[in-house]
Amino acid sequence: MLTIVRHLVKWVRQESAATQALIQAFIAFGIAFGWWNWTNGQIGAVMGISAALLGMFVRSQVTPLIRPVDAGQPLVPARVAAVSAAGPVIPPAA
C-alpha cells in the first residue's frame, strides 16, 4: 500500500497539470451525470479549493536550483547586489 501511495505522490509531483485536469474532469462528469447536485457557487468553490490545494502541494515540493548562500558565504557580494538594486549605471556625457 505504501508503494502505491509513493507512486501516486511521485506522479502528482511530476504531472500537476494532468492531476488537476483529472480532478476537474471527475467533478464535471459527476455534475453531468447527476452523481451529485451542486449549485454554481459550490462548483466554483470545489474547483478553486482543489486547484489551490494541488498548487500548494506541488510548490512545497520544489527545490531551488540556485542556493542564495553556499557554505555560509553569499553567492552575490553585498556591494554588487546594492549596485544592481540602484539601477543601471549611466556613463557621463562627453
Secondary structure as UniProt FT lines:
FT   HELIX           2..14
FT   HELIX           16..32
FT   TURN            33..34
FT   HELIX           40..60
FT   STRAND          69..70
FT   TURN            71..72
FT   STRAND          73..74
FT   HELIX           78..86
//
